[in-house]
């Protein structure tokens, strides 16, 4: 009989048990996409390093444009032009302007840039300004982006493409990141065959190794597939012990229930400690979480949909704990397309497809069973029904967790 915990209790156990234990490594910023940064990154210089124009037009003293209009333009003397990539050797004085391109360095004395659309070059050395501008208009000043000492990226952040760009802007070509966690995957079951094999009667292809490998990779871990092990406790123990010796954690898929041939719990107990066996959720009730020292061990249901949902929740959370990643589920709101009944005494997780209709987002539940993985191939996310809820009425707003990579 399973002694079940609630999903929140399972999260609490993970937070209390696991914390960052993985070493760091120094890698090039160009190869750091998706990695977890191990230390705060602070700027050591000004970005930009000079005042620059955000428009094509003319650098001016803003006060020279006050009160001008289409009918009464301000007439300024054209005193030169700024070249891209060069620092102007001249200054702008009262009554004068300088032609400037987008990104060009603003000459000393100028405090604004007027868009070329509001100007007219009369061809006699003067320029008409038809729209006034305030001081600072259309200029990015030195250090507006970052300045020495400013913290730009915080420890625990998963680096995005934008972050890589920010590192380049600051001249940070190397970055310290947490080493990728190496997680072993073992599938169990006499009925399983490799995906490239044709199953005989009574056999099925091993879905979970491929599924879990893809999820782990998307989450920034290094997946280590260890093959299929038949329903034999000693063989499973030997495979798990070997995998654990060379990895930072293991996932055993299948054999997590309480039947005679369900060996995962006994093997996890022999390797270390069972923290929980059973979570009050559907699908995924027989999930096991354990540890061997500071290494997590999971026994996930053999049914692919159940394995998928429990991995998304509990394996993902544990990986964040191991790497120090600042991670949280961030739902969006959507209206449910139909009545959903639920009275199982467990939290229920239902995959959905999303459609935008008349400015509203509607969630369409995908009816599936835990052994039918292909039904998830087209899902956009999933919704949660609390254990004390008897169902959700059509049209009600619900929280949807998107299937985002990472």
N, C-alpha and C positions, 0 to 999 in steps of 0.2 A: 504494500500500500504506500503510495507516494505521500510524503509530508510536504504539501505544496506551500510555496511562498507567493506573495503577490509580485507583479512585475516591479513595483517600486521597492519592495524589500530586496529583490534581486539586484536592482541598481545600487541600493545602499550597501549591500554586501560587496559588490565590485569596487565601489569607491573606498570602502574601509579596508579592503584586502590588498588592492593593487595600486602601486604608484610608480612613477617613472624610475626604471632601473637600467635602461639601455644606455650604452655609451654614445658619445657624440663623435662626429667626424667633420672634417673641413673639406668642402667641395666647391666647385665653381658655381657661381650664381646661375649660369646658363643651364646647369644640370640640376637645379634645385626645385624645379616645379613640382608641387605636391608634397614636398618634404616639410617636416615640422622643425621650425627654427628653434634652436636651443638657447638662445640668448637675445636680449634686446639689441636692436640695431639702432645706433645713434649717428646722426649726421656729423661730419667733421669739417664741413665747408658749407658755403652758401649755395643754394640752388633756387633760382638762377644766380650766377655770380655777377650779374650786372642788370641794370634796369633795361627792360626790352619792350618793344612795341608788340601789341597783339593784333595790329591791323596794318594794312598798306595805307599810307597816307602821308601826313606831315606832322613832325614833332613841333610843338608850339609851347609858348607860355600861355597857360589857360586864360589868364586875365586879358590877353590880347583879343580873345574871341567873345568876350561878354557883350551881349546885346546885339550880336550880328544876326542876320536872317537872309533869306533868299533875296529880298528886295534891297537890303542894306548889308552886303557882305563886309567882313573885315578884310582889308587889303594888307597883306604881309609880304615883305621882301623875301624872295627865295635865296637862302644863303648856302646852299649846297645839298648834298645827298649822302646818306649813310650807306655804306657797302656792307653786305652780309659777311659776318665772320671777322669784322674789323672794328676796332674801337675808334670812334670819331675823334679827330684831333682838334676839332673846333667846338665852340659852344653856341647856344642859341641865346640871343639877346632880345630885348624888347623890340617889337615891330618886325621880327624876322621869323622865318620857319625853315625847316629842313625836311626834304623828302626822306621817307623812311619805309623800309619793307617790313612785313610781318616777321617778328623775331629779331629785327635789327636792334643794335644798341642805341639807347636814347642818349643824345648829346647832353652835356652839362648845360644847365640853365633851363632846359625844357622840362615841363611837368605834366604834359598830356600829349596824346596823339589823336589827330582828327582823321576820320576815315576819308579815303580819297573820293568816295561818293558825295561827300558834302563840300568838295573843293573844286576850284577851276583854275587851271594854269593859264594865265592870260598871254603867255608867250613873250612878255616884255620884262621878265625877271620878277614879276609879282604873282601872287596866288590869292584868289578870293576864297574866304572861308564863310560858308553859308549857314553853319550851325555851331552854336557855342558849345563848349565842353568844360567840365569841371576839372579842377586839379586832380591828377591821378587817373584820369579817364584813359582807357585803352592801354594802360601800362601795367606790366608785372614788374614789381620792384625787386631789387636784390634781396634774396632771402625770403621772398613771399612764400615759396614752396617749403623749403627747409632752411634751417640755420644751424650752426655748430652747437651740438649738445641736445638737439631735439630728438626725442625717441620717435622713430618712424615706424618700426615694426617691433611688436612685442613678442617675447618668448612664448612659445606654445602655438603660434599662428601657423596654419598650413599655407605655404607660400603659393600665391596665385600668379597668373601671368602679369597682372598689374604690379604685384610686389617685385617680380623680377625686373620690371621696367624701372621701378623706384630705386632698386639696388644699383642698376646701371647708371641712373642719373646722379647718384651719390658717389660713383666710382668704386662701389663695393663689388669687387670681382670674385671674392671668396666669402663664403658664409658658413657658419657652424650650425649643423643640423643634427637631429637625433638619428642614430642608425635605424634603418628599417627593421621592424620586428620580423623575425622568421617564424612562421607558424606552420606546423606540420598538419597535414590533412590525411586521415585514415578513414576509409569507407569499410564498413563491415556488412557481411551477409552472404550466405551461401548462394543466394539467388542472383548476385550481381555479376555482370560481365563488363569488360571495357567498352566504351562507346563505339569503337571501331569493329566490334564483334556483332554477329547476328544472333540475338538471343534465341535459345530453344524454349520449348514450352516450360513455364515455371521460372524462367529467367527474365531479368530486366537489365537494361543498361545502367551503369553507375552515373547518375546525374549529379550527385552532390559534390563529387570532387571537382568537376568542371565549374559548377555553380559557385562553390565556396572559393575556389581559386580566383575566379573573376571578381568576386566581392572583395577578397583580401587585397588583390592588386589595386582595385579602385580606391581602397581605403589607405593605400600607401604602405602596405605590408608586403613582405616577400613570402609567397605561398610555396610550401614544400610538399607536393603530393607524394604520398608514401604507398599508394596502391590500394588494392582490395585485400582485406583479411577475412577469412571465413569465420563462421560462428564457433570459435574455440577460444576459451579464456586464456590459455597459455600462449597461443599464437598471437592473440591481440595484445597481451601484456608485453611480450617480447618486442613486437612492432612499436608499441607506444613507448616503451622504455628507451629503445634505440632512437626514436624520433625526438624524444624529450631531451636526450643527451646532446643533440646538435641543434636544437631549436629553442626559441623563447617561449613556446607554448604549443599545445596540440588541440586539434579538433577531431573527435571521433564521431563519425556520422553513422547512426544506426545503433541498435542494441541498447537504447537508453531507457526502455520501459522496464517492467519488473518480471518479465517471463524468464523461464529457465535458460534460454539462449541469449538473453539480453545481458551481455557481459560488461558493458561500458562502465557501469557504476562500480562493479567489483574491481575492475582494472584501475580506475581512477583512485579508488580507496587504497589499493596496494601501492600505487605510485606516490601517494601523498595524502591528501585530505579532501573529502567531499564536503563542499560548503553548502550546497543545496541540491535536492533531487526532486524536481517538480515545481512548476510555476503555474499559477492559476490564470492561464491564458489559452485562447484557442485561435490558431493552432499552436502547438508547441508545449503542451503540458508536461511531457516527460523529460524536459531539458535538465541537464546536469551541469553544475559549475563546481570546479574543484581547483586545487592548487598543489603544486609540488615545489616547495620553497616559495620563491617569488614568481614562479612560472604558472600561468593559468592553464587549466585543462577544461575542455568542454565536451559534454556528451550531447549531441544534437539529435533530434528525431531523424529517422531514416527517410520519412516522406519529404520530398523536395520543398513543397510549399512551407511546411512547418520549419524545415531547416533554414529556409530563406528568411522567414520572419524572425526567428530566434537569433540568427546571425546578425541581421540588421540591427536588432535591439541590443543584445548583450555582448556579442563578440566585438561589434563596433565600439561600444562603450569601453570595453576592456582595452582595446588598442589605444584609445585616447588616453586612458590611465597610464599605460606603459610608456607612451611617448611624451606625456605632458601636454598633449594637444588641447587647446581650448575649443571644446566641441559641445554642441547642444543641438537637439532637434528643433527645427524652425518651421512650424506648420504654416500653411496658407488656408484661407477660408473658402469653402465652396458649398453650394446648396446640394443636398442629396436628392437624387432623381426619383426615389421611390421609398416606400415604407420598408424599414429593416427591423425585423424582430430579433430579439436576443435575450435569452433568459437562461444562461448556462451557469451562472455563478462564477464566471471567469471573464476577464477582459477578452474582447474579441477583436481581431485584426482582419480587415477586409480590404483586398486590393481594389483599386478603382481606376477608371479611365476618366480623364477630364476633357470637357468641351467648353469653349467660350461661346455664349449665346446671348445676344442682346446686351452686351456689356457685363454679363454675369458668368461666373464659372460654375459649372454643374458637374458633380461627381456621379459617375455611373458605376455602381458596384459590379464587380466581376464575380459571378457565382462559380465557385470551384471547390474541389476537395483537396486535402493535403497531399495526395499522391499525384496530382495532375499539374506538373510544372509548366506545361505549354500554355496554360491559361494565364500565367503571369508574363508571358512574352510581350504582351501589349499593354501592360499596366503602366500608369503614370505615377502612381503613389499608393498610399494606403491610409485608411482611417481606423480610429480606435473607438470601440464602444466600451464604456466603463462596466465593471462587473455588476454594479448595482442598478444598471439601466435595463429596462425591459424592451428597449428598441428606440428607433429614431424615426420620426415622422417625415414624410416627403416634404421637401421644401425647406427643411430646417438647415441652418448653417452648421457645418461640421469642420473640424480641423483635418487637413490632409498633409501628410508628410510626403514630400516629393522624392522620387527615386533619383536624387542627384548623385553624380559620380563624385566620390570623395567624401 
